Amino acid sequence: MSSCAVNTVGSAPEENKFVHIDETPAYVLIETGKSLELINDHIYICLAEVEGKARSIKTPMKVVGGIYGVAGLVALIDLATTGGVISSLLIPGMAVFTAAAWVTYASADAVSELGEYKNLETCLEGKGYSVVFFLEENKR
């Protein structure tokens, strides 16, 4: 099975046809022959399974990004203050390295959240449910 996105939906899925998973953009189609209680039980089981997986990627990304970001920043300051021909050659590479480390740190939350949604979708689809995502845009 594969996920697909529809950009033309103007409103959230109907409440009588879908179960919204609190604090997520995920909606589960209410299948005929399955009770709402069973669907909610499967949702809670899948939420519990994916919670640990999401934390397992977020923490290492923050730690690695933070450590290398600080180390790169210190190295950049050191290279910039010591001067010399070799330091002027090393500064651009060290700046890219430092920026990449801080991007890793900053993106850990988003990667974790997206991974959590994907794992939730995979778990529920494995139990025979159809899952859709609805992201409400701010309209001005």
N, C-alpha and C positions, 0 to 999 in steps of 0.2 A: 504494500500500500504506500501511497505517497501523499504528501500534503499539497494543497493548492491554495492559492490566495485569490480572493475575488475583491477587486477594488471598488466595485460599484454598489455594494450594499449600503443602504442609507440608514438602517436602524438595526438594533440588536436583535438576535434571533428570538422568536416567540417563546414566552415563558411556558406555555402549555406543551411545547414540542421539544424544548431543550432544558437541561439543568445547567445553571451557571455555577462554575466552581469559584467560590469566593476568593477575592484578592488575586485573580488571574483573568486573562482575557479568554479563557477556555469555556466552551459550552459543549455539553454531551447530549447527543440526540437520544430522546427517550424512545427506546425500542419497544415495539409491541411484544407483549408476553413477559416483559421484565418489570418487576415492581420498582417503584421509586426508592424504596428502602434498599433493595439490592444494588441499584445503581449508585446510591450514596455510599453504601458499604465499599463497593469497588473503587469509588473516587477516593475515599479515605485511605484505603490500602495503597493505592497508587501514589497518593500524596506522601505517605510515610516512606515509601520506597525511594522516591526521587529526592526527598529532602536531604538525605545523607550524601547522595551523589553530587548535589549542587554544592554543598559545603566542601566536598573533597577537591574540587577544582578551584574554588574561589580563594581559599587560604594559601595554597602554593603560589598562585599568580600574584597575590598581594605581597607575600613574603619575598619572592624572587624579584619582582618588579621594584619593590621598595629598597631592598638591599643593593641591587645593581644600580638603581637610580641615584641613591646617595653616594655610592662609590664612584659612579661616573661623574657626578657633580663635583666631588672632592678632587678627582683627577683632573677635571677641566680647570678648576680654580688653580690647582698646582701647575698645570701646563701653561696657563695664561700668565701666571705671576713669575715663573722662572725664565720665560723667554727662550730665545735661541732658535736656530734654524729647524732642528728636529721637532721642537714643540709646535711650531707653526704648521708642520706637516701632520702632526698627530691630532691637533685640535678638531678639525672637521670630522674625522672618524669617531673621536670620543664624543662629540656632540650628538652624532647620529645614534651611537650606542646608548647614551644617556636618555635621549628622547624615546627610543624604543623601550627602554626599561620603564620609564614613567607611563608610556602608553599601555604597557602590560599591566601595570598597577591600576591605572584608571579604568581599564576595560574589564577588570575582574568581575565587577558586579553585573555588568550587562551580559558577559559571557555566561556567568553562573545562572542568571535569570532565563536566558534563552535556552540554555541546556536543560534547565528544570522543566520548561514548557515542552520541549521536544521529548524528554524522557517521560513526562506525564502523558503526552499524546501517545507515545509508543506503548506504554503500559496499558492504557485504556483500550487502544486498538487491539492489543493482544488479548483482551478480555471480550472482544467482539463489539465494541462501541465505535460510533462515528464521532469524531471530535472536530469542532470548528473553532476558530479564533476570531474574535471581533475586537478590534482596537478602535476605540472612540476617539476621533480627532477633536481638538478644540476648535470650535467654530466661532468666528468673530463677526 
